[in-house]
């Protein structure tokens, strides 16, 4: 039996951390071993799923060959990585609170996507969210991606006739430290190519999604605490690199975020502290 020992030391400057997140940052759910082990475990599960020599019985839908299954999983992995990169701020790309928009609790970040394969070829993400909001969504394909049934990759289709040329690729995952739902609209022609086993690297993706994390308040003896919900929508504002962000786009996203928060709260039967 092999043993692996990994010692990780992280110094965190708490000065710039919002009070809402301080308990989470101070807990092991963010930078501690609990988070690292959960991440490694999830990655091992994903690798096991992608390296399967046949199509598992838990997979259902339009996937008919192993090559198509691997291509869809590869595309989903790129989507998740793109989502994480898109919502992560840096000294170059910072989040900004816009004034005079009626959305003081919503922050925006703009960037030029000139090196992301195919990203400028797709339509705005909120077209899917608005038109499918409250409507019927069909699952065309399902790939189990871990021991927990929540961990999976799905291919969805809206019953709305105006969205007949668009599918949604969705990845959902959960562990002891966090839960994520990440999705992106995909052109149906491009997705058919992926399902046939072709390389998905140049399929256009602009992912959105949400994450639910414990707020760190339940780390004591009581074991009770709240949750932090983060929702992010990535929207193509304009094809021109010099285009400016319009207040109209911000207002649409603000309303979309508010509606999404209420639906998540209703689905989980929870209240806001």
CORGI-V827412 format. One line per field, one symbol per residue. burial: b if it has 9 or more other ideal C-beta (glycine too) atoms within 8 Angstrom, else e. A space follows every 50 residues. Layout:
burial: ???
//
This chain:
burial: eeeeeeeeeeeeeeeebeeebbbbbebbbeebebbbebbebbeebbeebb ebeeeeeebebebebbebbbbbbbbbbbbbebbeebeeeeeeeeeeebee bebeebebbeeeeeebebbbebeebbbbbebbeebebebbbbbbbbeeee bbbbbbbbeeeebeebbbbbbbbbbebbbbbbbbbbbbebbebbbbbeeb eebbbbbbbbbbbbbbbbbeeeeebebbbbbbbbbbeeeeeeeebebebb bbbbebbebbbeebbeeeeeeee
//
